[in-house]
Amino acid sequence: MSAFDHKKAVADIPHKPGVYQFWDIDGTLIYIGKAKDLRNRVGSYFNKDTQMNGKTRVLVSRIRKISFTIVDTEIDAWLLENSLIKKHQPRYNIMLKDDKTYPWIIIKKEPFPRVFWTRKMVKDGSTYFGPYASVGMMHTILDLIKETYPLRTCNLPLTPKNIDDGKFKVCLEYQIGNCKGPCQAYQTLQNYEDNIEEIKDILNGKIGNVIRNVKQIIKTASEELNFEYAHQYQKKLLVLEKYQSKSTVVNSAITNIDVVSIASDERYAFVNYLKVMNGSIIQTQTIEIKKRLDETDEELLTIAITEFRTKFHSTSKEIIVPFEIVLLDTNLKFTVPKLGEKKKLLELSQKNVLFFKKEKLNQYEKLNPDLRTDRILTQMQKDLRLTQLPKHIECFDNSNFQGDYPVSAIVVFKDAKPSKKDYRHFNVKTVEGPNDFATMEEAVYRRYKRMLEEEDTLPQLIIIDGGKGQLSSAMTSLKKLGIEKRVTVIGIAKRLEELYYPGDSYPLYLDKKSETLKVIQQLRDEAHRFGITFHRKKRDQGTLKTELAQIPGIGKTTADKLLIHFKSVKKIKEATEAELAAVLNKKQVQTLLDYFSK
């Protein structure tokens, strides 16, 4: 592969806003980007101090030619980048997953215009509104128009000459009141076009203007004692006010703004868009973006904003966003609201995008369960600041009864799921009395000494159920074995779900709803359950053995024989005389029956 002199290529690029393009050795366009300073942005790709992920390094290694286009403003660079990406779809640019053809509402350019929906835009002078990401919303608006404004639905050429010549007859739509019969001049062109203007106001979100006009007509008709006409418009007013009450979500003083919010993870980003006119949301859509490089949320949001504004023909001068966006353009204002109606709009957008993200990821994970595992492990690695994915996790828990019968239990999770065949119990051998720290030290030492001897793979994460004391004891054992730097160890304190790291006096608190904390809690609870079950069995055996040995005629040896044969306390107490006779002589059987009967 021929060498590429990036220094010379960068030196030829000016300090101007624009769009840059990277080409590979075959002359294929592999990446398109925008910048307010082309030379600084392109040069950053070749700066050794710049932190890049693996995909970005691969991209840079394949660059063999750089071209660029200078534009006047940063907003022009924004728009040009978007159009070029859609046209060329380079390999390393993000992929906008939105291949649906959304419907539009069309007001046809013709005498006595029809109003209907279509998925095809034809440049014939007709007026289009949309597109509507929600087909339900579109049909709701069309139903409102149909109920409020009787319009023709036929495709007859209603030219003045044809109407004057009497070429057409009214149809059933006229008879049932859905049309006012313009084909026979029962409705004037002026009256029809007045209705069309009101419909345009409704489609533009200016329903308040329409309501004010209707109220004035009702008032005038009433004053002129034209009560039938007033009643017709009163019914129209009720329909319009009912629709307005459903569609108004914020103060009607908010006239023309766009709202966008984003939710992302390592692979995907989801962006929601709301278009607000006169206090009503008239457009809404959420798109999915598949990441190609390590794009920031700001980069993804700006690309999505351009896509939305182009698709929905937005002319709003203000865009509500969840964080600051630096864009030098006097005609566009980005607002990060802190309070009030605009803040409510942003929160509504964020709720929509988070719900969309959750639903999409659930769909992907149902089709491919490994995606869920990878996502959880990646999130745990990030939250717990691990150097590798915690594919193998082990958790320790201790149990004792007033210092007696100390046991320790270990549970194992692999790929964020319990691996029960790897669970282990430890009968504590070197500790006497209630010493939880020494018990933990012995259990950890024995566990990993054996793993080292058997050359097993060590876990990436060890969780100690307990606070700083138990954590310190575990670290003592790992240091004795010389593996304290090969594994990550954390302690979880029960009361406040605090996570402790060795040598750090300040705990880490995770979000109570985070999946990382849920996995850790599941490990801790599973270790406690597994340990307490073993401990109770051992304790019951020990207490019963002592109790049995105190019964005259039974003794320690006989008590051991009973426990070996019946396995549990419950079974000894429930045993019949014949079953006891299999282990004891007649005198011992009677003695035991008499004892338990008391």
Sequence and secondary structure as in RCSB ss.txt:
>XXXX:A:sequence
MSAFDHKKAVADIPHKPGVYQFWDIDGTLIYIGKAKDLRNRVGSYFNKDTQMNGKTRVLVSRIRKISFTIVDTEI
DAWLLENSLIKKHQPRYNIMLKDDKTYPWIIIKKEPFPRVFWTRKMVKDGSTYFGPYASVGMMHTILDLIKETYP
LRTCNLPLTPKNIDDGKFKVCLEYQIGNCKGPCQAYQTLQNYEDNIEEIKDILNGKIGNVIRNVKQIIKTASEEL
NFEYAHQYQKKLLVLEKYQSKSTVVNSAITNIDVVSIASDERYAFVNYLKVMNGSIIQTQTIEIKKRLDETDEEL
LTIAITEFRTKFHSTSKEIIVPFEIVLLDTNLKFTVPKLGEKKKLLELSQKNVLFFKKEKLNQYEKLNPDLRTDR
ILTQMQKDLRLTQLPKHIECFDNSNFQGDYPVSAIVVFKDAKPSKKDYRHFNVKTVEGPNDFATMEEAVYRRYKR
MLEEEDTLPQLIIIDGGKGQLSSAMTSLKKLGIEKRVTVIGIAKRLEELYYPGDSYPLYLDKKSETLKVIQQLRD
EAHRFGITFHRKKRDQGTLKTELAQIPGIGKTTADKLLIHFKSVKKIKEATEAELAAVLNKKQVQTLLDYFSK
>XXXX:A:secstr
     HHHHHHTS SS EEEEEE TTS EEEEEEESSHHHHHHHTT TTS   HHHHHHHHH  EEEEEE SSHH
HHHHHHHHHHHHH  TTS EEE      EEEE SSSS  EEEES    SS EEE   S HHHHHHHHHHHHHHS 
         HHHHHTT     HHHHTTS   GGGTSS HHHHHHHHHHHHHHHTT HHHHHHHHHHHHHHHHHTT
 HHHHHHHHHHHHHHHHHHHHHB S TT  EEEEEEEEE SSEEEEEEEEEETTEEEEEEEEEEE SS   HHHH
HHHHHHHHHHHTT   SEEE SS      TT EEE   SHHHHHHHHHHHHHHHHHHHHHHHHHHHH HHHHHHH
HHHHHHHHTT SS   EEEEEEEEEETTEEEEEEEEEEETTEE GGG EEEE  S  SS HHHHHHHHHHHHHHH
HHHTT    SEEEEESSHHHHHHHHHHHHHHT TTTSEEEEEETTTTEEE TT  S B   TT HHHHHHHHHHH
HHHHHHHHHHHHHHHHHHHHHHHHTSTTTHHHHHHHHHHHH SHHHHHH  HHHHHTTS HHHHHHHHHHHH 
